[in-house]
Structure formats: structure tokens, C-alpha cells
Amino acid sequence: MSEGTQPIDNEAHAHAVLDALRRQRLGDQGAYGCRPEILDRVRDYEKRDLEMIQQTISIASARGEDIEKLALLDPLTELYNHRNFLKELKSELSRAGRYGQHVALIMMGVDGIEGIRAHYGALTVDAVSKVVANVIREGIREVDLAARYSGNEFVLALPQTNAAGAALLAERLRVRCGNQAINHNWQTFSVTASLGVATFPQNGSAYDELIARAWEALDYARARGGDRVFCV
């Protein structure tokens, strides 16, 4: 079990982190609050992603590739793909609703990814995605779900985790991501990440609404300079 999987030893510290992150938005609360266009973005991406996965599986079938693996995992990062993550998330939310439990959702994105692409190229962006995926994999528990949500975003679902616990994990992931030295094509550099946190059922009872809140929180963190965590 890695450091990131250890239970929170100091609950007061966890809540202090959460309070500090929430205070970042006190001066601008009117600009925040589950904007409809974010929810539309989530639903549209789900539809487009399903079509893309079906095409990928069809092509893979013709080539004799491992269909079962493609159906579950993102081929680049080997985290869950978007489609399988949504399936598992729906199941987890249903279970949590039945037993009155929390589920936290973290949306994570690399800052300045288009600048990296322009300066280093698409292959380097892929290398960055793999590094970030490893940071996530090493920082979560076995029961947590992690996926490559889109080309530039990752998403984590944390069963039986409240806002304070999710905020603390998100901060750890942010720090670890910034500490990674990325070596690619004889270049060495580092990246930063922004993360948005939302929790079930407080911030959304439906899976798409919960994702929209976390994604909106990520947008908020990016808009304020990146390299930060923002909690709904």
C-alpha cells in the first residue's frame, strides 16, 4: 500500500485542507454552481465516446486484437476507459445510495497541455499522460476507480470518501504530479495539474450531474492559474 492509500491520521488536518481550498472561491460564488452547459458537455462527450469505442472495437476485431482489454481499458494509460468508468460509477453510486455512503469524484487535468503539444509534439503529450496515470495509480486504494476520461482529463471515484478525504488526496496528487521529472526525446521537464472535487450525494445524486460539478470545479481551478485543487 502506497503513502496515498493510507487512512487519514489527522482528521483535523484533512478538514483544514478542505476549508482552505473552499475559501479560494468565497469572493466569486455567483460565478459557480452547476452551469447547464457543463452538464451538456458531459452528456455530449458520453455519446461521442460510446460511438468512438464501438468503432475502435470493430476495427480491433478485424485485426484480431484483444477485444476484452479494449472494452475495459484505455490503451495508452491502461486505466479504465470512459465507457467502463461510467458503468462502474453508476454501480458505485447505486450502492452508496442504498447504504447512505459518500462517494467522492476528482477530475484531474494537466495544465497547459496544448502548449506542451505545440512545443514538444503529440508523442510527448502521450508520455505525459502515462506519467500522470502512474501518479494516480500509485496514489489510490484498490477500491478506488481511475480512468482516462478524455484526451486531457482523468477522473477518480473514491467510494466511502467524504469531501475532506478527497481534498487531501487531490492535494497529494497535485504535489506528486509537479514533482515528476518527465524525460522524452532528450528533453526533461515537469508539469503541473489542476483538480476539481465533488461529492455524492451533496453535490449531485446522478452520475452525470456529479461529473459535471467536478469538471466545473476543474475549470474553475484552471481559470485561476492552474496548479491547484478546487472543491465544490
N, C-alpha and C positions, 0 to 999 in steps of 0.2 A: 504494500500500500504506500503510495507516494505521499509527500507532505500535504498536497492539496486535498487528499482524501480523508485526512484526519478530522475527527469531530471538532467543533469549535470549543476550545478550552475556556475561553473567556467571553461569556455571553455579553457582558457589558461592553467589551471592545467591539464585538460584532455590531451591536446596536449603535455605538458611537460612529462606526464607519458608515452605517446606513444613514444616520442623521446628517452626517457631514455631506454625503452625496445628495441627499434630498434638499439641503439648504442651497445647493447650487442653482435651483430653479425658482426660489421664492420670489425673486423680483420679476418673474416673467410667466406667472402661472396662466395668464389669459391666453398665451400662445400655444398652450399644450392641452391635450385632452381627447385622444382617440379621434383624430380627424378622419372623416369619411373616405378621403382619397387614399389614406394609408390602408384602410380595410379593403378598398377596391384593389389596391396594388397586391395585397396578399392573395386575394381570390383569383385575380388575373394570372398571377405567377403560378398558382397551383394548377390552373387549367393548362397553361402553356407547358409547364414542366411535365405534366402527365402525357401530353402529346409527344414531347421530346423523348421521354423514357420509352414509350411504346415504339417509336421509330428506332431507337438505339437497340432495343431488344430484338426487333425484327431483323436489323442488319446483322447483329451478333449471331442470331440463329442461322442465317445464311452462311456465316463464316465458321459455324461450329464452335463458337466461343462459350464460355461458362455463363449460361443464362441465369442460373440461380444467384451467382455472385453479383451480376449486373443488376438484378432485380432488387438487391438489398443495399449495395454499397456504391458510393461514389468512386469511380475508377482511379481518380487522381489521388485522393486523400485516404481512401479506404475507411472513411467514416460512413455513417448511414447516408443514403441519398435522400433527396427531398420527399419523394413519394413514400418511402418506408418510414421516414421520421414522422410524417403526418399520421400514418397508420398507428404507430406506437404511441404517439402523443395523445391521440383520441382515446386509445385504450387506457392510458395512464390517467387522463382527466376523468374518465368514467369511473375508474376505481377510486380515485381521490374524492370524487363527489359522493360516492356511496359511503365512504368511511369518514367523511369530514376532514380530509387531509389537505395540506398545502402542496402545490407544485409550482416551482419557480421556473421561469423561462429567461434565458440570456441570449440576446442577439449580439454577435461579435463581428466587427469588420475591421480590416486593415486600413489604416489611414493613408491617403494619397496613393491609392493603388494605380490610378491612371497615370500619375507621374512616374511611378516605377515602371509601368509598361512602356511609356514613351522613352524613358532613359535607358532601360536595360533590355526590354523586349518581353514577349509573351512567355518564353520559356522560363525566364526569371520569375515572373508572376506565379507560374506553376510551382516553382521551387519555394517561393514564399508561402503559398497555400499549404504545401506539405509541412513546412516548419511550424506554421500555426496549428495545423491539425495535430502534430506531435505534442505541442504545448498543451492543447486541450486534452488529448488522450492521457497524458501523464498527470493532469491536474484534477481529474474527476474520479468518482467512485464507479464501481462496476454496475451499479443500478442506474446510473445516470445515462441519458441518451444524448449523443452528439452527432451532428450532421453538417454536411456542407449544404447550406440552404440555397445559395445561388452561387454565381461565379465568384463573388467577392464577400459573401457573408457566411458566417457559421452560426448555428443555433444549438443551444443546450437545453434540455429539460431535466430538472432536478426533482425527483419525487421526494415527498415528505421534507421539503425545504422551504423555510419562510423567507421573507424579504431580507432579513438581516444576514442569514446564512448565504443567500445568493449574492448579496452585495459584497460580502467578504471574499467569496470565491472569484467573483468578477474582478475584483481589485487584484487578487493574486495572479490571475491570468493576464491582466494588463501589464503588470510588472514583469512577469516572466517573458511575455512576448517581446517587450522592449529590451530585455537582456540577451536575446538570442542574436548571435553573430551569424549572418547568412552569407555563405560563400557560394558564388555561382559565376561561372565564366571568368574566373580570376578576379572577381570583384568581391569585396567584403563590405557589408553594410548592415544596418539594423532597421527595423520598422517599429511603428507604434500601432496600437489598436484602440478602438473605442468600443464600448459595450453598453447595451441597454438592458434593463432588468424589469420584468413584470411578474406578478404572482397570481396564481389561481387560488381561490375564486375572487379575490379582492379586485383585481384589475381586468377580469374577463372570465365569463363562465363557459364560453365557446372557444374552441381551439383557434379559429381564425381571428377572433377578437383579441385573444391573449397574444398571439403572434404580432398582430398589428400594434398593440401597445408597446411590446418590446422593440419592435422595429422603429416605431416613432421615437422611443427613448434613445435608440442608437442614432437616429437622425439628429436629435437634439444635441447629443454629445459631440457629434461630428461638426455641427454648425457652430459650436463654441470652441473650436480649435483642435478637437480630437485628443487622443491620448488621455481619455478619462472614462469614468463609469457614470451613468445616469440611471437613477431608479425612479420608476413611476411613483 
